Amino acid sequence: MARPGDEAFEWNDFDFSDFEDDFEELEEAEDPEDSDYEAGTTESEAFDSGNATHGSLAANRKRSRASEAAFRCDVCGKDYKTAGGFTRHKAKVHEISTEEPSKADSDSTAQGLAQGNPEAKQQKKASQASKPRRKLKVKRPPSVYTKEDALKDGPELLIKALEAAAKYPPWLVTIETFQTPGNIVAQTAQELLDTLDVSQHTQFVGKLCGLLWDVIMSGDRATLCSAANEDMFRQYYLLCSGETYITLWEDFMTRVFKVPSPLLHQFLTWKIFEGLLHKRHTVDVPFPCTANVETKMTCEEEQVLRYIAGYIPYALLKRYSKLSSNKVAQLYVHILQQWKVTSVNNRPSTFLQYTEGWVNEVSRGGLFLVSDEVYLFFRRVENVVRSTANFEKLSRVSLQV
């Protein structure tokens, strides 16, 4: 069972900072921070090329752009093309923390800008480049279902787990007179169910539920549900193979005069773990996730979605095409190019032809037209978003930023 937040869980959030490593790699390919800025061709080289006038003008223009755009490090003297490369250099190489400029520095910079001083312009750009980028992050609301609730529900979940183990179909299969390991586990579970007084073993139940609660909470630090599930299940299997867990069950089985059974231990632990997840999910989302919300799109909305489905890959393709020296960017370009079709009018008729009406109407030959498969992907994403991001749901949930 997945942790709360998967599929349609209400307070699932998304933070684009998860992709920062990818974008940093692309930015560094476009503007390597360790490459010194080169002013360009000199006048003498331009004369040697055979076109003195044109070459000297081009060199002057390059030098002019270099003087305006270059950022020089006041520690090591290296020059950088853009503010991003300059900022990363100071942070990584010199570990210089950015501070707010003093009022005197600000006044002198403002006076220099008023007088048209190019050094003041460069100083202003450098100060802007040194400012840390603000990361927009959506905080995950605290869980309403707490650890105290989990410990309180532990005995009930243990009884239900024993009932499930005693009736587990694969363990009830018989082979003539031979008693299978499953038969032994089911019989042990039934005997515990008949004789066990849970009130006498509250310490064991509390310790087990406490360990499982720590496992559940381990995924809350992740932003994406996929990453949260990965962290949570990793901790779960580490717990079930750890010495603390094994000793806990062996001591309990010894106290109730039963032979320790790892197969039964694992089954009961999983059922209790699954029950805690279900209770937490139910408490944190008191109303059904699939309430009566109309998510069906009209024909006009589907036509607009078809247009947007073309604009998104067009914008991404335009961005990544500029990074010709970056392998990751070129891989994205190759994938995005596969999404495009030449013309919707020249393709055989499909059941999605009704979605192409507006695209055909507004296109003058320059729109990015996507295939039916790409459009179906965007339509599925739209339907998922509509199931949670709608007026009825948003009116019940308060977002915390």
C-alpha positions in Angstrom: 0.0 0.0 0.0 1.4 3.4 -1.0 1.9 6.1 1.6 -0.5 9.1 1.8 0.1 11.5 -1.0 0.2 9.0 -3.9 -2.4 9.2 -6.7 -5.1 11.6 -5.6 -4.0 12.5 -2.0 -5.1 16.0 -1.4 -2.0 17.7 0.0 0.4 16.3 -2.4 2.7 19.2 -3.4 5.3 19.8 -6.1 8.5 21.7 -5.9 10.4 22.6 -9.1 13.7 22.7 -7.1 13.8 18.9 -7.6 14.9 19.6 -11.1 17.6 22.2 -10.2 20.5 19.8 -10.7 19.3 19.2 -14.3 18.9 22.9 -15.0 22.2 23.7 -13.4 23.9 21.3 -15.7 22.2 22.9 -18.7 23.1 26.4 -17.5 26.7 25.4 -17.0 26.9 24.0 -20.5 25.6 27.2 -21.8 27.8 29.3 -19.6 30.7 27.3 -18.1 31.8 29.0 -14.9 35.4 28.0 -15.3 35.9 29.5 -18.8 37.5 32.9 -18.9 35.8 35.6 -21.0 37.5 36.3 -24.2 37.1 39.7 -25.7 37.2 38.4 -29.3 39.2 39.3 -32.4 41.7 42.0 -32.2 42.1 44.8 -34.8 45.4 43.4 -36.2 43.8 40.0 -36.7 41.0 41.6 -38.5 43.4 43.3 -40.9 45.2 40.0 -41.6 41.9 38.4 -42.6 41.7 40.6 -45.7 38.7 42.8 -44.6 40.2 45.5 -42.3 37.2 47.8 -42.0 34.7 45.1 -41.4 37.0 43.1 -39.1 37.9 46.1 -36.9 34.2 47.1 -36.5 33.3 43.5 -35.5 36.2 43.5 -33.0 35.1 46.8 -31.5 31.5 45.6 -31.1 32.7 42.4 -29.4 35.0 44.4 -27.0 32.1 46.7 -26.3 29.8 43.8 -25.4 32.6 42.3 -23.3 33.0 45.5 -21.3 29.3 45.7 -20.6 28.6 42.0 -19.9 31.8 40.6 -18.3 31.9 40.1 -14.5 35.4 40.1 -12.9 36.1 38.3 -9.7 37.7 40.6 -7.2 39.5 37.7 -5.6 41.2 35.8 -8.4 40.6 38.2 -11.3 38.7 35.7 -13.6 36.1 37.1 -16.0 32.7 35.6 -16.6 30.1 36.2 -19.3 27.0 36.1 -17.3 25.8 36.8 -13.8 25.0 33.1 -13.2 28.5 31.9 -13.9 30.0 34.7 -11.7 27.7 33.9 -8.8 28.4 30.1 -8.9 32.1 30.8 -9.1 32.1 33.0 -6.0 30.0 30.5 -4.1 31.8 27.3 -5.0 35.5 28.5 -5.4 35.8 31.2 -2.8 32.8 30.3 -0.6 31.8 34.0 -0.4 28.4 34.6 1.1 26.5 37.4 -0.4 25.6 40.4 1.9 23.4 43.4 1.4 25.4 46.4 0.1 25.9 49.3 2.5 24.0 52.5 2.1 27.2 54.4 1.1 27.9 51.8 -1.7 24.4 52.0 -2.9 24.5 55.8 -3.1 27.8 55.8 -4.9 26.5 53.2 -7.4 23.4 55.3 -8.0 25.4 58.4 -8.6 27.6 56.6 -11.0 24.6 55.3 -12.9 23.2 58.8 -13.1 26.5 60.0 -14.7 26.6 57.1 -17.1 29.7 55.5 -15.6 30.2 52.0 -17.2 31.9 50.8 -14.0 28.9 51.6 -12.0 26.7 49.6 -14.4 29.0 46.6 -14.0 29.0 47.0 -10.2 25.2 47.0 -10.2 25.1 43.9 -12.4 27.6 42.1 -10.1 25.6 43.0 -7.0 22.4 41.7 -8.6 24.2 38.5 -9.6 25.4 38.0 -6.0 21.9 38.0 -4.6 20.7 34.5 -3.7 17.9 33.1 -5.8 14.6 32.7 -3.9 13.3 29.2 -4.0 9.5 28.9 -4.0 8.7 25.9 -1.8 5.3 24.6 -0.8 5.4 23.2 2.7 3.7 19.9 3.4 1.0 20.4 6.1 1.5 18.5 9.3 -0.3 15.2 9.6 -3.5 15.3 11.6 -3.0 11.6 12.4 -0.2 11.6 15.0 2.1 9.0 16.6 -0.1 9.0 19.7 -3.1 7.9 17.5 -0.9 5.2 16.0 0.0 3.8 19.4 -3.6 3.9 20.5 -4.8 2.0 17.4 -1.9 -0.6 17.7 -3.8 -3.3 19.6 -6.8 -3.2 17.3 -4.5 -3.5 14.3 -2.7 -6.5 15.8 -5.9 -8.4 16.4 -7.0 -7.7 12.8 -3.6 -8.9 11.5 -3.9 -12.1 13.4 -7.4 -12.7 12.0 -6.1 -12.1 8.5 -3.2 -14.5 9.1 -5.5 -17.3 10.4 -7.6 -17.0 7.3 -4.9 -16.4 4.7 -5.9 -18.7 1.8 -2.4 -19.8 0.7 -1.7 -21.0 4.3 -4.8 -23.1 4.4 -3.9 -25.3 1.5 -3.4 -28.9 2.6 -1.3 -31.6 1.0 -2.7 -34.9 2.2 -1.5 -35.5 5.8 1.6 -33.3 5.4 1.6 -30.1 7.4 3.0 -27.2 5.3 4.9 -24.2 6.8 1.8 -22.2 5.9 -0.4 -24.5 7.9 1.8 -24.1 10.9 1.7 -20.3 10.7 -2.1 -20.2 10.3 -2.5 -22.5 13.2 -0.1 -20.4 15.4 -2.0 -17.3 14.4 -5.4 -18.8 15.4 -4.0 -20.0 18.8 -2.7 -16.5 19.5 -6.0 -15.1 18.5 -7.8 -17.4 20.9 -5.5 -17.0 23.9 -3.8 -13.6 23.5 -4.7 -10.8 26.0 -3.3 -7.7 24.1 -3.6 -5.6 27.3 -0.8 -7.6 28.8 1.5 -6.8 25.9 1.0 -3.1 25.4 4.7 -2.5 25.6 5.4 -4.8 22.7 2.6 -3.3 20.6 3.7 0.2 21.4 7.3 -0.5 20.5 6.3 -2.1 17.2 3.9 0.7 16.2 6.5 3.3 17.2 9.1 1.7 14.9 6.5 1.6 12.0 5.5 5.2 12.6 9.1 6.3 12.2 9.2 4.4 8.9 6.1 6.2 7.7 7.4 9.6 8.7 10.7 9.0 6.9 9.1 9.8 3.6 7.7 13.2 4.6 10.9 15.0 3.9 10.6 14.3 0.2 8.6 16.6 -2.0 7.5 14.1 -4.7 5.4 11.1 -3.8 7.5 8.8 -5.8 10.6 9.8 -3.8 8.7 9.7 -0.5 7.5 6.1 -1.2 11.0 5.0 -2.1 12.4 6.4 1.2 9.6 4.9 3.2 9.8 1.4 1.8 13.5 1.4 2.0 13.3 2.2 5.7 10.6 -0.5 6.1 12.7 -3.3 4.7 15.7 -2.1 6.7 13.6 -2.3 9.8 12.4 -5.8 9.1 15.9 -7.1 8.6 17.4 -5.3 11.6 18.4 -6.8 14.9 16.0 -4.6 17.0 13.0 -5.9 15.0 14.0 -9.6 15.2 14.7 -9.4 18.9 11.4 -7.7 19.6 9.4 -10.4 17.9 11.4 -13.3 19.4 10.9 -11.9 23.0 7.2 -11.5 22.4 6.8 -15.1 21.1 8.8 -16.4 24.0 6.5 -14.7 26.5 3.4 -16.2 24.9 5.0 -19.7 24.8 5.2 -19.9 21.0 8.0 -20.8 18.6 9.3 -17.7 16.8 8.1 -17.8 13.2 9.7 -15.2 10.8 7.0 -15.8 8.2 4.3 -14.9 10.7 6.2 -12.0 12.0 6.6 -10.5 8.6 2.9 -11.0 7.7 1.7 -9.4 10.9 4.1 -6.5 10.6 3.0 -5.8 7.1 -0.7 -5.8 8.0 -0.1 -3.4 10.9 2.0 -1.2 8.7 -0.7 -1.2 6.0 -3.4 -0.4 8.6 -1.4 2.6 10.0 -1.1 4.0 6.5 -4.8 3.5 5.8 -5.8 5.2 9.1 -3.4 8.1 8.5 -4.7 8.6 5.0 -8.4 8.4 6.1 -7.9 11.0 8.9 -5.8 13.4 6.9 -8.3 13.3 4.0 -11.8 13.3 5.7 -13.7 13.6 2.4 -13.5 11.2 -0.5 -10.8 11.9 -3.0 -13.1 11.0 -5.8 -16.1 13.1 -4.8 -18.7 14.0 -7.4 -16.6 16.4 -9.4 -17.3 16.9 -13.0 -14.0 16.6 -14.9 -15.2 15.9 -18.4 -14.0 18.5 -20.9 -16.1 20.1 -23.5 -15.2 20.0 -27.2 -14.0 23.5 -27.1 -11.8 22.8 -24.1 -10.2 19.8 -25.8 -9.4 22.0 -28.8 -7.7 24.5 -26.6 -5.8 21.7 -24.8 -4.6 20.5 -28.2 -3.2 23.9 -28.9 -1.5 24.0 -25.5 -0.1 20.5 -26.0 1.7 21.9 -29.0 3.0 25.1 -27.3 4.6 23.3 -24.3 7.0 21.2 -26.4 7.6 24.1 -28.7 8.8 26.3 -25.8 11.0 23.5 -24.4 12.5 22.7 -27.8 13.3 26.4 -28.4 15.1 26.5 -25.0 17.1 23.2 -25.4 18.0 23.8 -29.0 20.3 26.7 -27.9 22.4 24.3 -25.8 24.1 22.5 -28.7 27.1 21.4 -26.7 25.1 19.7 -23.9 24.3 16.1 -24.3 21.3 16.1 -22.0 19.8 19.1 -23.8 20.3 17.4 -27.1 18.6 14.2 -25.8 15.6 16.4 -24.9 15.6 18.0 -28.3 15.6 14.5 -30.0 12.7 13.4 -27.9 10.7 16.6 -28.4 11.2 16.4 -32.2 9.5 13.0 -32.2 6.4 14.6 -30.8 5.8 16.8 -33.8 3.8 16.0 -37.0 4.0 17.9 -40.2 0.3 18.7 -40.7 -2.9 17.6 -39.2 -4.7 18.0 -42.5 -2.5 15.5 -44.3 -2.9 12.7 -41.7 -5.5 10.0 -41.9 -8.7 10.6 -40.0 -8.8 9.5 -36.3 -11.3 9.5 -33.6 -9.5 12.6 -32.2 -10.1 14.7 -35.3 -12.7 16.8 -33.5 -9.9 18.2 -31.3 -8.0 19.7 -34.2 -10.6 22.2 -35.3 -9.3 25.3 -33.6 -5.6 24.4 -34.4 -6.5 24.2 -38.1 -8.3 27.5 -37.8 -5.6 29.5 -36.2 -2.5 27.8 -37.7 -0.7 29.6 -40.6 1.9 26.9 -40.9 4.0 27.8 -37.9 2.3 25.9 -35.0 3.9 23.0 -33.3 1.4 20.2 -34.1 1.6 17.1 -31.9 0.7 13.5 -32.6 -2.4 11.9 -31.2 -0.4 10.0 -28.7 1.2 13.1 -27.3 -2.2 14.8 -27.1 -3.7 11.8 -25.2 -0.8 12.2 -22.7 -1.6 15.8 -22.1 -5.3 15.1 -21.8 -4.7 12.5 -19.2 -2.6 14.9 -17.2 -5.4 17.5 -17.5 -8.0 15.0 -16.2 -5.8 14.1 -13.2 -5.3 17.8 -12.4 -9.0 18.5 -12.7 -9.7 15.8 -10.1 -7.8 17.7 -7.4 -7.4 21.3 -8.6 -11.1 22.3 -8.9 -13.3 24.8 -7.1 -14.9 22.3 -4.7 -11.6 20.8 -3.6 -9.7 24.0 -3.3 -12.5 25.6 -1.2 -12.0 22.9 1.4 -8.2 22.9 1.6 -6.1 25.8 2.9 -2.7 26.0 1.1 0.3 26.8 3.3 3.2 28.6 1.6 
